[in-house]
Amino acid sequence: MKYKSFVVFGLGKFGQAIADKLLESGADVMVADNDEDIIEQYSAKATTAIEADLTDPTAIKALGISNIDCAIVSMGMSLEASIICTMVSKECGVKWVVAKAGSERMGTVLKKVGADEIIYPEEESGIRTAKRLIASNFLEYFDISNELCLVEMAPKDKWVGKTLKELNLRKKYGVNVIAIKDGIVKESIDPDEPLKAENPLIMILHKNNLSKLDKGIIL
């Protein structure tokens, strides 16, 4: 489901990153935090920026969030504030509540009080980093589904100077090159243009082919 209006509770690094991205996309974003200086920073760019005690249910209800589509509860280390923001959001009729949790225990508690989705940013970042380090050729790694993944990797030495048409990665190994990074991400790819060592490839592939791709069996 696509949401158009959001409220972000808590403007730590995580909350600010989400709020900034939502604002960049043109969404209607309310932000709330108990830090006056941070609220002042967001007053000029957020749809609404309000200083509020996020441990006070009355203060949260006074924000007028009943017509908000999605709430992001981003205080990962403050269980009390996270619980209250989650509960009040659901009570006010917010359609979807996403809550950040610093631990599985906290995630379980937030689920019980109404959170629709729990995210563990540090854990997810750690898993992604571990996968990238294990797969030494990969610059970035992201899960798409249980079977597919997206990877960014520099062209192998044997690939440099050859074209995608010559390498024929899709037909032989199910590797679909969807973009090339050349300062910017270029989605329009010329299959007859020789690959350069300094231009990473962004590819979608089946996870069964990961070890082959990383260990150099391919070509």
FENFENBEL-V279477 format. One record per helix or strand. SS is the DSSP state (H for helix, E for strand). FROM is the first residue (numbers start at 0). TO is the last residue. If there is no record, write none. Layout:
# FENFENBEL-V279477
SS;FROM;TO
SS;FROM;TO
This chain:
# FENFENBEL-V279477
E;4;8
H;12;23
E;27;32
H;35;41
E;47;50
H;56;60
E;69;72
H;78;90
E;95;99
H;103;111
E;116;118
H;120;133
E;137;142
E;147;152
H;163;166
H;168;172
E;175;180
E;184;185
E;200;205
H;206;214
